[in-house]
């Protein structure tokens, strides 16, 4: 028997009750009907309420108390909902692990890419499904799956996906024991992220503009960057002896600049092994090739200065001095060795329904 959502329980109506005015095809009754989905609908049996755990990062860039209340009311209307807030780095891993072991069917991460990364690290290997609701400054993973870049609109899409039980396994990469969802980077981009995170308030208010500024300042104001030399070798026999930047991709894009996806390795997806891009240097010629590749969305070509490898299941990155690395946008402690492996079907993900 199909259990229907009453009109007062829709995301749109709850949002309006809390002062929001939405006119988006993905968040209104009209939009759902136009997209070919019957409304209202909820396909879970009456005797099987979905057990949801919502893990929220209240200090994420675009998470507000008002929006969080709207989302909680929408999810609790027809599901069993347990809500937790994180207050420190790493807490999401413990909360997600406890929820998965405690019988949660779905764990929702409301926050940025760091929040969903922690949730996945806590839920990996369990039957529990995970889903990102965008609450950060960029929300790479949520958008790469097809969710809108707005938490309330994404909740509407999520409810429809849950009704259809549109859940599927996804691969992850693991770097030195920590899972990542879209990429891990060693060298230049980690230095950029470190600079951005030192000024968290500027990141919150300036967004992508501050990332651009931080990239330029890192490029021209780090005299030690030329001294860093990374080497890498893969299970497919590829290698590079000296690089300034190495990025390993589990999914594409690398990031977003506003609405524009930055596709450096467009072949990477949750259905394929890893891809990797290594930059021998950061010369104007290399940077020009990167810009050209991003403009056309075809990925960075393989060449002596810009190596591009795909179908990788293992890659080792080494240096004779400690180097920073970032994992899904979070800078971790410096290392001299970084071992990255591919893990297929490591976590279940609630996917948006295809647009019709």
Buried (B, 14 or more C-beta within 10 A) or exposed (E): EEBBBEEEBBBBBBBEEEEBEBEEBBBBEEBBEEBEBEBBBBEBEEEEBBBBBBBBBBBBBBBEEEBBEBBBBBBBBBBEBBBBBBEEEEBBBBBBBEBBEEEBBBBBBBBBBBBBBBBBBBBBEBEBBBBBBBBBBBBBBBBBBBBBBBBBBBBBBBBBBBBBEBBEEBBBBBBBEBBBBBBBBBBBBBBBBBBBBEBEEBBBEBBBEBBEBBBEEBBEEBEEBEEBBBBBBBBBEBBBEEBBBBBBBBBBBBBBBEEEBBBBBBBBBBEBBBBBBBBBBBEEEBEEBBEEBBEEBEBBEEEEEBBBBBEBBBBBBBBEEEBBBBBBBBBBEEBEEBBBBBBEEBBBBBBBBEEE
